[in-house]
Amino acid sequence: MVKSTKGAVVITGTSTGLGRATALLLDKQGYRVFAGVRTEKDAESLKQAASGDLTPIIMDVTKAEQIQSASEFVSLAVGDEGLFGLVNNAVVAVDGPWECVAIDDLKWQFEVGVFGQVAVTQALLPMIRKAKGRIINISAIAGRLAIPFFGPLVASKFALEAITDCMRMELHSSGVEVLSILPGSMNTEVSDKVEASYNKTIANMSPEAKAIYGKVFRKFMEGVVEGNRQGIPPEKVADVILEALEARKPKRQYVVTKSKWNITLGALQKRLMPHQYFYDTFYYGGLRKGLEIDEEI
């Protein structure tokens, strides 16, 4: 085992995808990583892949008792050194037209993507303040640009961006940096889950809802899955998280996409263009064009 030479970092949602890539990268770079997972199987898999001082911890961000237990464990482990970093990465993605979203599913989206993030941050903040560390919230491009059929996810990411901004101002006097990472489409195993999820959503729609949304929803979600499969590797986003941890003065936001300028331009156009023109051009127009091509074929 390689003894860590840098500070201690807690990362949530490290079983797969970006969380796992980040945990392994920071471990390799000499950080003392406490990697939040939900099962012993995931903990063992991560431990086997690690090369340094990585400690898996069982922490479902929706369970207060697990957050408390993990916090106490980390506090004893880091002592007076404190906690240099917290990466709030745990996420779920509820899809479907708002008209068809079950309220329990909406609650679950916010339990994981908003309330869980705040609960973990509150529990670990005394340790972060002690180290004058930094809090990194993993947001998404959907935290700046709303997209149809992912309303619950978009709403949770907009909320997370607001929380990040408020917390940044509140913790400035403590010397704690608070920032967000906004990845675009990522090529992870999540693509298969998204495909299964939207097929399930369509299957559960009423005949009336299928007539209204079915074709355009399927077309949009097929584009999302394809975009993910051609997206950036999670390791590239993990590199940016490392950059944000080590920057003397980190940015407020880090956008990580294949085409960063397109996203920046889109956000600027959204701000400057009339609302209806922007959405007609960038969303509805593209969807209509895709559907027209299908009908011609």
C-alpha positions as CSV (number, residue, x, y, z in Angstrom):
1,M,0.0,0.0,0.0
2,V,1.2,3.5,-0.9
3,K,0.8,5.9,2.0
4,S,-1.1,9.1,1.0
5,T,0.9,12.3,0.8
6,K,-1.9,14.7,0.1
7,G,-5.1,15.5,2.0
8,A,-8.1,13.4,2.7
9,V,-11.1,13.5,0.3
10,V,-14.6,12.0,0.6
11,I,-16.4,11.1,-2.7
12,T,-20.0,9.9,-2.9
13,G,-21.4,7.5,-5.5
14,T,-18.1,5.7,-6.4
15,S,-19.5,2.3,-7.3
16,T,-19.4,3.0,-11.1
17,G,-18.8,5.7,-13.7
18,L,-17.4,9.1,-12.8
19,G,-17.4,8.4,-9.0
20,R,-15.3,5.3,-9.5
21,A,-12.9,7.0,-12.0
22,T,-12.4,9.9,-9.6
23,A,-11.8,7.7,-6.6
24,L,-9.1,5.7,-8.4
25,L,-7.5,8.8,-9.9
26,L,-7.2,10.7,-6.6
27,D,-6.0,7.5,-4.9
28,K,-3.3,7.2,-7.5
29,Q,-2.3,10.8,-7.1
30,G,-1.7,10.4,-3.4
31,Y,-4.9,11.5,-1.8
32,R,-6.4,9.7,1.1
33,V,-9.7,8.7,-0.4
34,F,-12.8,7.7,1.4
35,A,-15.1,6.3,-1.3
36,G,-18.8,6.2,-0.7
37,V,-20.5,3.0,-1.9
38,R,-23.8,1.3,-1.2
39,T,-22.9,-2.3,-1.0
40,E,-20.0,-4.5,0.3
41,K,-19.6,-5.9,-3.2
42,D,-19.0,-2.5,-4.6
43,A,-16.6,-1.7,-1.8
44,E,-14.5,-4.9,-2.5
45,S,-14.4,-4.2,-6.2
46,L,-13.2,-0.6,-5.7
47,K,-10.6,-1.8,-3.1
48,Q,-9.2,-4.4,-5.5
49,A,-8.8,-1.7,-8.2
50,A,-7.1,0.8,-6.0
51,S,-3.4,1.2,-5.6
52,G,-3.0,3.4,-2.6
53,D,-4.6,4.5,0.6
54,L,-8.3,4.2,-0.5
55,T,-11.0,3.3,2.1
56,P,-14.5,2.3,0.9
57,I,-17.3,3.5,3.2
58,I,-20.9,2.3,3.1
59,M,-22.9,5.5,2.6
60,D,-26.3,5.8,0.9
61,V,-26.8,9.5,0.8
62,T,-30.5,9.1,1.4
63,K,-30.0,7.4,4.8
64,A,-29.2,9.6,7.7
65,E,-27.8,6.9,9.9
66,Q,-25.3,5.8,7.2
67,I,-24.2,9.5,6.7
68,Q,-23.7,9.9,10.4
69,S,-21.8,6.6,10.7
70,A,-19.5,7.5,7.8
71,S,-18.9,11.0,9.2
72,E,-17.9,9.6,12.5
73,F,-15.5,7.1,10.8
74,V,-13.9,9.8,8.7
75,S,-13.6,12.2,11.6
76,L,-11.7,9.6,13.7
77,A,-9.5,8.8,10.7
78,V,-8.4,12.3,9.8
79,G,-8.3,13.8,13.3
80,D,-6.9,17.3,13.5
81,E,-5.9,17.3,9.8
82,G,-9.5,17.7,8.8
83,L,-10.9,16.9,5.4
84,F,-9.4,18.7,2.3
85,G,-12.1,17.8,-0.2
86,L,-15.7,16.6,-0.6
87,V,-16.9,15.5,-4.0
88,N,-20.7,15.2,-4.1
89,N,-21.2,12.9,-7.0
90,A,-24.1,10.6,-6.1
91,V,-26.9,10.9,-8.8
92,V,-30.0,9.3,-10.3
93,A,-31.8,10.5,-13.4
94,V,-35.6,10.3,-13.6
95,D,-36.9,10.7,-17.1
96,G,-40.2,11.3,-18.8
97,P,-42.6,14.1,-19.6
98,W,-43.7,16.0,-16.5
99,E,-47.2,14.9,-17.0
100,C,-46.2,11.3,-16.6
101,V,-43.6,11.6,-13.8
102,A,-44.7,9.8,-10.6
103,I,-44.4,12.0,-7.5
104,D,-42.5,9.3,-5.7
105,D,-40.0,9.3,-8.5
106,L,-39.7,13.1,-8.3
107,K,-39.1,12.8,-4.6
108,W,-36.4,10.2,-5.2
109,Q,-34.6,12.4,-7.7
110,F,-34.4,15.2,-5.1
111,E,-33.6,12.8,-2.2
112,V,-30.5,11.7,-4.0
113,G,-29.5,14.7,-6.1
114,V,-30.3,17.6,-3.7
115,F,-31.2,16.6,-0.1
116,G,-28.6,13.9,0.1
117,Q,-25.9,16.2,-1.2
118,V,-26.8,18.8,1.5
119,A,-27.0,16.2,4.2
120,V,-23.5,14.8,3.5
121,T,-22.1,18.4,3.2
122,Q,-23.6,19.4,6.6
123,A,-22.2,16.3,8.3
124,L,-18.7,16.7,6.9
125,L,-18.4,20.5,7.0
126,P,-16.7,20.9,10.4
127,M,-13.9,18.7,9.1
128,I,-13.7,20.6,5.8
129,R,-13.6,24.0,7.7
130,K,-10.8,22.6,9.8
131,A,-8.7,21.9,6.7
132,K,-9.9,25.0,4.8
133,G,-10.8,22.6,2.1
134,R,-13.2,22.6,-0.8
135,I,-16.6,21.2,-1.7
136,I,-17.0,20.1,-5.3
137,N,-20.6,19.5,-6.4
138,I,-21.0,17.4,-9.6
139,S,-23.7,19.2,-11.5
140,A,-24.4,18.9,-15.3
141,I,-24.9,21.0,-18.4
142,A,-28.6,20.5,-17.5
143,G,-27.9,22.7,-14.5
144,R,-27.6,25.6,-17.0
145,L,-29.7,24.6,-19.9
146,A,-33.1,23.0,-19.4
147,I,-33.9,20.1,-21.7
148,P,-37.3,18.3,-22.2
149,F,-38.1,14.9,-20.8
150,F,-35.5,15.1,-18.0
151,G,-37.4,17.7,-16.0
152,P,-36.7,16.1,-12.5
153,L,-33.0,15.8,-13.2
154,V,-32.8,19.3,-14.7
155,A,-34.7,20.7,-11.7
156,S,-32.4,19.0,-9.2
157,K,-29.3,20.3,-11.0
158,F,-30.6,23.9,-11.2
159,A,-31.3,23.5,-7.4
160,L,-27.7,22.2,-6.9
161,E,-26.3,25.1,-8.8
162,A,-28.2,27.5,-6.5
163,I,-27.1,25.7,-3.4
164,T,-23.5,25.8,-4.6
165,D,-23.6,29.6,-5.2
166,C,-25.3,30.3,-1.8
167,M,-22.8,28.0,0.0
168,R,-19.8,29.6,-1.7
169,M,-20.8,33.0,-0.3
170,E,-21.7,31.7,3.1
171,L,-18.4,29.8,3.5
172,H,-16.1,32.4,2.0
173,S,-15.1,33.7,5.5
174,S,-14.2,30.2,6.6
175,G,-11.7,29.8,3.8
176,V,-13.7,27.0,2.2
177,E,-14.0,27.0,-1.6
178,V,-17.3,25.7,-3.1
179,L,-17.6,25.0,-6.8
180,S,-19.4,22.9,-9.4
181,I,-18.3,20.6,-12.2
182,L,-20.7,20.6,-15.2
183,P,-20.0,17.5,-17.4
184,G,-21.7,17.0,-20.8
185,S,-22.6,13.5,-22.1
186,M,-20.3,10.9,-20.7
187,N,-19.6,7.4,-22.0
188,T,-20.4,5.2,-19.1
189,E,-22.5,2.1,-18.3
190,V,-25.3,4.5,-17.4
191,S,-26.3,4.6,-21.1
192,D,-27.8,1.1,-20.8
193,K,-29.7,2.1,-17.7
194,V,-31.1,5.2,-19.5
195,E,-32.3,3.1,-22.4
196,A,-34.0,0.6,-20.1
197,S,-35.5,3.4,-18.1
198,Y,-37.1,5.3,-21.0
199,N,-38.5,2.0,-22.4
200,K,-40.1,1.3,-19.0
201,T,-41.4,4.9,-18.9
202,I,-43.1,4.5,-22.4
203,A,-44.5,1.1,-21.4
204,N,-46.1,2.6,-18.3
205,M,-47.7,5.5,-20.2
206,S,-51.4,5.7,-20.7
207,P,-52.6,5.3,-24.3
208,E,-53.4,9.0,-24.3
209,A,-49.9,9.9,-23.1
210,K,-48.3,7.6,-25.7
211,A,-50.3,9.4,-28.4
212,I,-49.1,12.8,-27.2
213,Y,-45.5,12.0,-26.2
214,G,-44.5,8.5,-27.3
215,K,-42.8,9.2,-30.6
216,V,-41.1,12.4,-29.8
217,F,-40.0,11.1,-26.3
218,R,-38.5,7.9,-27.8
219,K,-36.7,10.0,-30.5
220,F,-35.3,12.4,-28.0
221,M,-34.1,9.6,-25.6
222,E,-32.5,7.6,-28.4
223,G,-30.5,10.8,-29.1
224,V,-29.5,11.1,-25.5
225,V,-28.3,7.4,-25.3
226,E,-26.4,7.8,-28.6
227,G,-24.9,11.1,-27.3
228,N,-23.8,9.4,-24.1
229,R,-22.2,6.5,-25.9
230,Q,-20.2,9.0,-28.0
231,G,-19.5,11.2,-25.1
232,I,-16.4,12.1,-23.1
233,P,-14.8,9.3,-20.9
234,P,-15.4,9.8,-17.2
235,E,-11.6,9.8,-16.7
236,K,-11.5,13.2,-18.5
237,V,-14.0,14.7,-16.0
238,A,-12.0,13.1,-13.2
239,D,-9.0,15.0,-14.4
240,V,-10.9,18.2,-14.1
241,I,-12.0,17.3,-10.6
242,L,-8.3,16.8,-9.7
243,E,-7.5,20.2,-11.3
244,A,-10.2,21.9,-9.2
245,L,-8.9,20.3,-6.1
246,E,-5.3,21.4,-6.7
247,A,-5.9,24.9,-8.2
248,R,-4.7,27.7,-5.9
249,K,-7.9,29.6,-6.7
250,P,-10.4,27.3,-8.3
251,K,-13.0,28.5,-10.8
252,R,-16.7,28.9,-9.8
253,Q,-17.7,26.4,-12.5
254,Y,-15.9,23.9,-14.7
255,V,-17.7,22.9,-17.9
256,V,-16.4,19.6,-19.3
257,T,-17.6,18.7,-22.8
258,K,-16.4,17.8,-26.2
259,S,-17.4,21.2,-27.4
260,K,-17.2,23.6,-24.5
261,W,-17.7,26.7,-26.7
262,N,-20.9,25.3,-28.1
263,I,-22.3,25.0,-24.6
264,T,-21.0,28.5,-23.7
265,L,-22.5,29.9,-26.9
266,G,-25.8,28.1,-26.2
267,A,-26.0,29.6,-22.6
268,L,-25.3,33.1,-24.0
269,Q,-27.9,32.7,-26.7
270,K,-30.4,31.5,-24.2
271,R,-29.8,34.6,-22.1
272,L,-30.0,37.0,-25.0
273,M,-32.6,35.5,-27.3
274,P,-36.3,35.6,-26.8
275,H,-37.3,32.6,-24.8
276,Q,-39.6,31.0,-27.4
277,Y,-37.2,31.6,-30.3
278,F,-34.4,29.9,-28.4
279,Y,-36.4,26.7,-27.7
280,D,-38.0,26.6,-31.1
281,T,-34.6,26.7,-32.7
282,F,-32.5,24.5,-30.4
283,Y,-34.9,21.9,-29.1
284,Y,-38.3,21.7,-30.9
285,G,-36.8,22.4,-34.3
286,G,-34.2,19.7,-33.9
287,L,-36.8,17.1,-32.7
288,R,-39.3,18.0,-35.5
289,K,-36.5,17.6,-38.1
290,G,-35.6,14.2,-36.8
291,L,-39.2,13.0,-36.7
292,E,-39.7,14.3,-40.3
293,I,-36.7,12.3,-41.5
294,D,-38.0,9.2,-39.9
295,E,-41.4,9.6,-41.5
296,E,-39.8,10.1,-44.9
297,I,-37.8,6.9,-44.6
